Amino acid sequence: MEYTRRNRGVCSTQTHVVLDENDVIESVEVTGGCNGNLKGVCSLLRGMKAQEAIARMEGLRCGPRKTSCPDQIAHALREALEAAH
């Protein structure tokens, strides 16, 4: 299942996620933002259950912002799960 979400409140502009039939993350790609850091986060997420990734990243903040790129990834994963089920 592929899902793309437009990010809000952060430097990155969108998040694209691919989940397998068991809700395991096959890939995550983030456009914009802190390139090196986001490549590392996306690499670490590969093979993780979407729910576990959401639990780890949801609510994280970037400086004074009320969200962060990891939080936006969590939102994309949650929306992908909702769309798939």
N, C-alpha and C positions, 0 to 999 in steps of 0.2 A: 504494500500500500504506500503510495507516494502522496505527500501533502506539502504544500508551500503556504507559508503565512507571512504577511507583511509585518515587520517588527514595528513597535511603537515605543517612543521614549528613550531610544538608545542610538548609538552611532551606526550600528549595522542596520541594513534595510530590509532583509528578508531571511527566513530560515526555511530550508527544504529538508524534509526528513523522509526516510524510506524505512518502513517496518516490515518484518516478515509476518507470516500467518500466525505466529505465536506472540506477537507484539514485542519482538526483539528488534533492537535498532540495527539496521544494516548499514545506514550511513546518515550523516547530518552534514549539511553544507550551509554556512552562514555567509551572506554577501555583505561586505563592508566590515566595519568594526576593527578590532585589534587582530590583525591577520594571524600572527604567530600564536597568540593565546587561544584564539578560536579554533585554529587547526589542531592544537593540542587537546582542547576540550572535545572536539568532534571525534578525534581519534580515540580518546578514552571512553567515549560513549558507545562505540561500535561493540556489538555483542551483549550489551546490557539490556535488561527488560525496561521498556518505556516507563512503567510505573516507578521503578527504582530510580531512574534518572530524574523523573519529575520530583520525587520526594527529596532528592539531594539538592536540586537546583532551584526549585520554586521559592520565590520570595527573596532571593539574593539581590542585593542592591549594588549599584556602581556609584560610589561617592554619594552625592546628595540626591541622586535620582531615586525614584521609587521602584525602579526595575534595573535589570542588567541584561547583558546578552545571554548568560545562562538562564535567567528567568524567562526570557523570551523563547529560548529553546524549549523550556518546560511547557510554556503555553502552546507552542506548536505541537509538541508531543501529545499533550492533553486533547487538543482539538483533533489531531489525527486519530487518536483512539476513539473519540466520540464519533467521528465520521465513519470509522471502520465497523463500529458495533451498533 
